[in-house]
Amino acid sequence: MIQLTKIHKLKEKKLFLLLFLISLLLSHMNIFGISNPAIMPNYFIALILSFLLANKASLNLFNLVIIGLVIDVLAGNLLGQYGLIFIFIYTLNLITNKILFIKHQSQIIALSIFLIFFSFITLWLTSETFEIFIPFQTLLIQSILTFIAFLFFRVIIIKNIS
């Protein structure tokens, strides 16, 4: 039984690494004719959110900070920006699960939408461009595309690990 658990954890970590590399590749490509980088989906937020809500890959605060720093170095963002966003996502998910009893799929979807919007607000507040006014349509389109990426990652996780 213990051996089976170790194999299962190793499979989760391999899937996370594979999806992380795919996210890294997709974040540098123009997909579906999206040439405006302001509305590109944020694949890293979708990936971390899908693994956190599925309780897979044993992500804790330390792992999330390290993953965030790696993303910041590879993407050329402010150092610690994604680590902070992932800490906020983890903390809000933890608090929400302690206060509310979230087990139904529609509740998980609603929580994911809330966490995606919260992560984009955090990304906007810690932005290096200091744009005060971001058009709501841009934020909405980017959030919808990130939610679609979240659903894509969620399906892959459920099919490969469960």
C-alpha positions in Angstrom: 0.0 0.0 0.0 2.8 2.4 0.9 4.6 1.5 -2.4 1.4 2.3 -4.3 1.2 5.7 -2.6 4.8 6.5 -3.5 4.1 5.5 -7.2 1.0 7.7 -7.2 2.9 10.7 -5.7 5.7 10.2 -8.3 3.1 10.1 -11.1 1.5 13.4 -9.8 4.9 15.1 -9.7 5.8 13.9 -13.2 2.5 15.2 -14.5 3.0 18.5 -12.7 6.5 18.9 -14.3 5.2 18.0 -17.7 2.3 20.5 -17.5 4.6 23.1 -16.1 6.9 22.8 -19.2 3.8 22.9 -21.5 2.7 26.1 -19.7 6.1 27.6 -20.1 6.0 26.8 -23.8 2.4 28.1 -24.3 3.1 31.3 -22.4 5.7 32.3 -25.1 3.6 31.4 -28.1 0.7 33.1 -29.9 -2.1 30.6 -29.8 -5.4 30.9 -31.5 -4.4 34.2 -33.2 -4.0 36.0 -29.9 -1.2 38.5 -30.6 -1.9 40.9 -27.8 0.1 39.9 -24.8 -2.3 41.7 -22.5 -5.1 39.2 -23.2 -3.0 36.0 -23.2 -4.2 33.5 -20.7 -2.0 33.0 -17.6 -1.2 29.4 -17.8 0.8 29.3 -14.6 -2.1 30.6 -12.5 -4.4 28.0 -14.2 -1.9 25.2 -13.6 -1.3 26.0 -9.9 -5.0 26.5 -9.3 -5.9 23.3 -10.9 -3.4 21.3 -8.9 -4.4 23.1 -5.6 -8.1 22.5 -6.1 -7.6 18.9 -7.0 -5.3 18.4 -4.0 -2.6 16.8 -6.1 1.2 17.2 -6.3 1.4 17.9 -2.6 1.9 21.7 -3.1 2.7 23.6 0.1 3.8 27.2 0.7 7.5 26.5 0.3 7.0 24.6 -3.0 4.7 27.4 -4.3 7.3 30.1 -3.5 10.0 28.2 -5.2 7.8 27.5 -8.3 6.9 31.2 -8.3 10.5 32.3 -8.2 11.3 29.9 -11.1 8.4 31.3 -13.1 9.6 34.9 -12.4 13.1 34.1 -13.6 12.0 32.2 -16.7 9.3 34.8 -17.6 11.4 37.8 -16.8 8.8 39.2 -14.3 9.4 41.0 -11.0 11.1 38.5 -8.7 8.6 37.2 -6.2 5.5 38.3 -8.0 4.2 34.9 -8.9 5.3 33.5 -5.5 3.2 36.1 -3.8 0.2 35.3 -6.1 0.6 31.6 -5.4 0.7 32.3 -1.6 -2.5 34.3 -1.9 -4.2 31.6 -3.9 -3.1 28.9 -1.4 -4.1 31.0 1.6 -7.5 31.9 0.2 -8.2 28.3 -0.8 -7.2 27.1 2.6 -9.4 29.7 4.4 -12.3 29.0 2.1 -12.1 25.3 2.7 -12.0 25.8 6.5 -15.0 28.2 6.5 -17.2 26.6 3.8 -17.8 23.0 2.9 -16.8 22.9 -0.8 -17.2 19.5 -2.4 -19.6 19.9 -5.3 -18.3 20.7 -8.8 -20.2 23.9 -9.2 -18.7 25.2 -5.9 -15.2 24.3 -7.0 -15.8 26.1 -10.3 -17.1 29.2 -8.5 -14.1 29.1 -6.2 -11.8 28.8 -9.1 -13.4 31.9 -10.9 -13.0 33.9 -7.7 -9.4 32.8 -7.2 -8.6 33.7 -10.9 -10.0 37.2 -10.5 -8.2 37.6 -7.2 -4.9 36.5 -8.7 -5.3 39.0 -11.6 -6.0 41.8 -9.2 -2.9 40.8 -7.3 -0.9 40.7 -10.6 -2.2 44.1 -11.5 -1.4 45.6 -8.1 2.2 44.2 -8.2 2.7 45.1 -11.9 6.0 46.6 -13.0 4.3 48.9 -15.6 2.2 50.8 -13.0 -0.8 50.9 -15.3 -3.6 52.4 -13.1 -6.4 51.9 -15.6 -6.7 48.5 -17.2 -9.7 48.2 -19.5 -12.3 45.9 -17.9 -12.8 44.0 -21.2 -9.1 43.1 -21.3 -9.2 41.8 -17.7 -12.4 39.9 -18.5 -11.1 38.3 -21.7 -7.8 37.3 -20.0 -9.7 35.8 -17.1 -12.0 33.8 -19.3 -9.1 32.4 -21.3 -7.3 31.6 -18.1 -10.4 29.8 -16.8 -10.5 27.8 -20.0 -6.9 26.8 -19.5 -7.8 25.9 -15.9 -10.5 23.6 -17.2 -8.1 22.1 -19.7 -5.5 21.4 -17.0 -8.2 20.0 -14.6 -9.4 17.5 -17.2 -5.8 16.4 -17.8 -5.2 16.0 -14.1 -8.5 14.0 -13.5 -7.9 11.7 -16.5 -4.2 11.0 -15.7 -4.2 10.8 -11.9 -7.6 9.7 -10.7 
